[in-house]
Every structure is written in C-alpha cells, then in structure tokens.
Amino acid sequence: MKVLKSGSPKKSWSLKTKCTGHGNGREGCGAKLELEKSDLRYFAEQEFPWRIQPAAVVFKCPECGVTTDIPKSTWPNRITDLKEWTSEWRDNKETV
C-alpha cells in the first residue's frame, strides 16, 4: 500500500489537572499532573439508606497518594473501560 497523504494520529485521552483531594475529604498537595486513561479509576453509583453516592472518576496522586475526583465534564467517553476503584488500590495494597 502506498500512502498518498499522511493523516494525523488520533490523540488519546489526557487531562492536565492538579492534585486537590476534591470529593475525597482530604487536601491534596497541589502537584500539577497530566493524566492518561490508565491513571483513572471508576467508582460506580451506590445507594445507602442515608444517601446516594454518585458515580465518580478518580485518580491517585503519585506525589502524596491522595485521591481526587475529576469533573464529569472531563471524563473519558467510555468510563466502563476503566478499572474499578477499590480500597486496595487507594491504600497501595492492590495486587496485579
């Protein structure tokens, strides 16, 4: 096959953001980060007798370990492709 005109490669999802701890009850360190899809975890909506916990997409800061929710408007298109959030992941006890 002969390429007549090169195309532009499709950019994968990324997001520039800061570690804030938003949505997780802790203060982040303020590190400036560029996230890729593999850095994210998905937290499904959960219903408790006292409230509904909405779905969230979170990342864990490599500097301080604090988790931060990202705004829904910045979520990747297919969040079902993301790994699920687990307390083991949050606490660095997850095994591969």
Sequence and secondary structure as in RCSB ss.txt:
>XXXX:A:sequence
MKVLKSGSPKKSWSLKTKCTGHGNGREGCGAKLELEKSDLRYFAEQEFPWRIQPAAVVFKCPECGVTTDIPKSTW
PNRITDLKEWTSEWRDNKETV
>XXXX:A:secstr
   SS        EEEEE   TTTTS     EEEEEGGGEEEE  EE SS EE  EEEEE TTT  EEE  GGGS
 S GGGSEE  HHHHTT    
